[in-house]
Amino acid sequence: MASTGKTYIVEHLDPELGTWSELEYLAVARESQDAGARFCLSSLPQTFQVPEALKNIPAFTAETRSVEELYARDKSRVCLLDPAAASDLAPEDGDKFDAFLFGGILGDDPPRDRTSELRKKGFEGRRLGPVQMTTDTAVRVTRLVVEGKTPLKEVSYLDHPELKFNEHESTQMPFRYVKGDDGKPIMPGVSVTSSNLGHQTHWA
Ligand SMILES: C[S@@+](CC[C@H](N)C(=O)[O-])C[C@H]1O[C@@H](n2cnc3c(N)ncnc32)[C@H](O)[C@@H]1O
């Protein structure tokens, strides 16, 4: 597929790479590959062991340098996806920015605003609406807006889906997800079936 020219950068802010983050990054890498875009995981510690599955995806690059070093000369072409930004991402931002920067942080409830670590670096920020998304969802939505030219409000979302593990145990995921073609939230590594998908608090 022809390159979209877009780069999605996730600045890795957690000390280790947990299984869940690895699944999220793998989803971003595969979707970037399919879209002809690039995915860069930056600020990795020197000792970081890049998982084989990621290494095998040509769109993926592992970087020990931070995003400021990588974009020292083109800071204005980088957009930080920031839940506290004053304006929402719009399709026109695809013309303004070449690279989209995300915090490599697992979501938390309530959010602890760890994206503030990236905000300090001075990149222009855009919000993806008022609800916290997982990192892979944030990249997916950004791609739909800047590459697919879909306005943020027209993306189909599922908020706070409840996953049932068995008859007695379930958990409500405190995040917003993109609704897949099958009507279920897109969640890496989780097989969401009608039997384990419970009540959704909101269908957009
Ligand atoms: C799981 S979120 C981390 C949120 C974290 N709890 C915090 O408070 O910063 C991971 C990344 O996805 C992006 N993100 C998630 N939801 C967003 C939203 N509603 N608007 C803009 N960016 C968002 C941000 O880049 C964020 O650093």
The ligand as a MOL file (V3000), in Angstrom:
LIG
                    3D

  0  0  0     0  0            999 V3000
M  V30 BEGIN CTAB
M  V30 COUNTS 27 29 0 0 0
M  V30 BEGIN ATOM
M  V30 1 C -4.5140 5.4790 28.1730 0
M  V30 2 S -4.2180 7.1200 27.7210 0 CHG=1
M  V30 3 C -3.4330 7.6720 29.2090 0
M  V30 4 C -4.2720 8.5170 29.9300 0
M  V30 5 C -3.6590 8.7160 31.2940 0
M  V30 6 N -4.5230 8.1190 32.2750 0
M  V30 7 C -3.5200 10.1670 31.5300 0
M  V30 8 O -4.1730 10.6230 32.4060 0
M  V30 9 O -2.7750 10.8440 30.8320 0 CHG=-1
M  V30 10 C -2.8060 6.9880 26.6680 0
M  V30 11 C -2.6480 8.1080 25.6520 0
M  V30 12 O -3.7240 8.0920 24.7290 0
M  V30 13 C -4.0290 9.4310 24.3070 0
M  V30 14 N -5.4340 9.7020 24.6850 0
M  V30 15 C -6.3110 8.8770 25.3030 0
M  V30 16 N -7.5220 9.4470 25.4120 0
M  V30 17 C -7.4320 10.6720 24.8600 0
M  V30 18 C -8.3560 11.7500 24.6540 0
M  V30 19 N -9.6220 11.6910 25.0420 0
M  V30 20 N -7.8930 12.8670 24.0390 0
M  V30 21 C -6.6030 12.9540 23.6130 0
M  V30 22 N -5.6980 11.9630 23.7760 0
M  V30 23 C -6.0940 10.8360 24.3800 0
M  V30 24 C -3.0320 10.3460 25.0140 0
M  V30 25 O -1.9340 10.5800 24.1460 0
M  V30 26 C -2.6180 9.5040 26.2180 0
M  V30 27 O -1.3260 9.8570 26.7000 0
M  V30 END ATOM
M  V30 BEGIN BOND
M  V30 1 1 1 2
M  V30 2 1 2 3
M  V30 3 1 2 10
M  V30 4 1 3 4
M  V30 5 1 4 5
M  V30 6 1 5 6
M  V30 7 1 5 7
M  V30 8 2 7 8
M  V30 9 1 7 9
M  V30 10 1 10 11
M  V30 11 1 11 12
M  V30 12 1 11 26
M  V30 13 1 12 13
M  V30 14 1 13 14
M  V30 15 1 13 24
M  V30 16 1 14 15
M  V30 17 1 14 23
M  V30 18 2 15 16
M  V30 19 1 16 17
M  V30 20 1 17 18
M  V30 21 2 17 23
M  V30 22 1 18 19
M  V30 23 2 18 20
M  V30 24 1 20 21
M  V30 25 2 21 22
M  V30 26 1 22 23
M  V30 27 1 24 25
M  V30 28 1 24 26
M  V30 29 1 26 27
M  V30 END BOND
M  V30 END CTAB
M  END
